[in-house]
Amino acid sequence: MGESVPAAAPALPVAEAVIATVIVLVLLGATLWLLRRGLHRPAAGGATMSVETSLSLGERRSLLIVSVDGRRLLLGLAPGQVRMVTELGPAPIRPGGVS
């Protein structure tokens, strides 16, 4: 019956616990900020791309006019395929100055 109870590890003082919590929260916030910033990088080389218009041809086939870095391309899409049909000239100017 002479068993002794092992002493518990000393608890961190309150100030050290608060500092440790603040450090963890700052590191977590910095990590999240870096991840969000990395997800919104422009495409390789700063390329810009937009779909100007699309036309469905039925049965999962369509034509798209895509603008990529100032070039306008007519693309044909089919199941498992994307083909460039032709390169188009500059966008026509519509009445009212909207292109």
C-alpha positions as CSV (number, residue, x, y, z in Angstrom):
1,M,0.0,0.0,0.0
2,G,3.0,2.2,-0.2
3,E,2.2,3.1,-3.8
4,S,2.7,6.7,-4.7
5,V,0.7,8.6,-7.2
6,P,2.9,10.0,-10.0
7,A,3.0,13.7,-10.0
8,A,1.2,15.4,-12.9
9,A,3.2,17.5,-15.4
10,P,3.3,21.1,-14.4
11,A,0.7,23.1,-16.1
12,L,1.7,26.0,-18.4
13,P,1.3,29.3,-16.9
14,V,-1.6,31.3,-18.3
15,A,0.6,33.8,-20.1
16,E,2.6,31.0,-21.9
17,A,-0.7,29.3,-23.0
18,V,-2.0,32.6,-24.4
19,I,1.2,33.3,-26.3
20,A,1.3,29.8,-27.7
21,T,-2.4,30.1,-28.8
22,V,-1.7,33.5,-30.5
23,I,1.3,32.1,-32.3
24,V,-0.7,29.1,-33.6
25,L,-3.6,31.4,-34.8
26,V,-1.1,33.8,-36.5
27,L,0.5,30.8,-38.3
28,L,-2.9,29.5,-39.3
29,G,-4.0,32.9,-40.7
30,A,-0.7,33.3,-42.6
31,T,-1.1,29.8,-44.1
32,L,-4.7,30.5,-45.2
33,W,-3.7,33.9,-46.7
34,L,-0.8,32.3,-48.7
35,L,-3.1,29.6,-50.0
36,R,-5.8,32.0,-51.1
37,R,-3.2,34.2,-52.8
38,G,-1.7,31.3,-54.6
39,L,-5.1,30.1,-55.9
40,H,-5.8,33.4,-57.6
41,R,-2.6,33.6,-59.7
42,P,-3.0,34.5,-63.3
43,A,-2.5,31.7,-65.8
44,A,1.0,30.9,-67.0
45,G,2.6,33.9,-68.5
46,G,-0.3,36.1,-67.6
47,A,-2.5,34.7,-70.4
48,T,-6.1,35.9,-70.5
49,M,-8.9,33.8,-72.0
50,S,-12.6,34.3,-72.4
51,V,-15.4,32.6,-74.3
52,E,-17.1,35.2,-76.5
53,T,-19.9,33.0,-77.7
54,S,-20.9,29.4,-78.2
55,L,-23.3,27.6,-80.5
56,S,-24.7,24.1,-79.8
57,L,-24.8,21.8,-82.8
58,G,-26.6,19.0,-80.9
59,E,-25.5,15.6,-79.6
60,R,-22.8,17.1,-77.4
61,R,-21.1,19.0,-80.2
62,S,-20.6,22.8,-80.3
63,L,-18.7,25.7,-81.8
64,L,-17.0,28.3,-79.6
65,I,-15.3,31.6,-80.3
66,V,-12.6,32.0,-77.7
67,S,-10.4,35.0,-77.2
68,V,-6.8,34.2,-75.9
69,D,-4.2,37.0,-75.5
70,G,-5.8,39.1,-78.2
71,R,-6.3,36.2,-80.7
72,R,-9.8,35.0,-81.6
73,L,-10.2,31.3,-82.3
74,L,-13.1,29.3,-83.6
75,L,-13.0,25.9,-81.8
76,G,-15.0,22.8,-82.5
77,L,-15.9,20.6,-79.5
78,A,-17.1,17.0,-79.7
79,P,-16.9,14.2,-77.1
80,G,-13.2,13.7,-76.3
81,Q,-12.1,16.3,-78.9
82,V,-11.3,20.0,-79.1
83,R,-10.1,21.3,-82.5
84,M,-9.2,24.7,-83.8
85,V,-11.3,25.3,-86.9
86,T,-9.8,28.7,-87.8
87,E,-8.3,31.9,-86.4
88,L,-10.7,34.8,-86.7
89,G,-9.9,38.4,-87.3
90,P,-10.5,41.2,-84.7
91,A,-14.0,41.3,-83.1
92,P,-16.5,43.4,-85.1
93,I,-17.5,46.7,-83.7
94,R,-21.2,46.7,-82.8
95,P,-23.3,49.8,-83.0
96,G,-23.1,51.8,-79.8
97,G,-19.4,51.2,-79.4
98,V,-19.7,47.9,-77.6
99,S,-17.6,45.2,-79.1
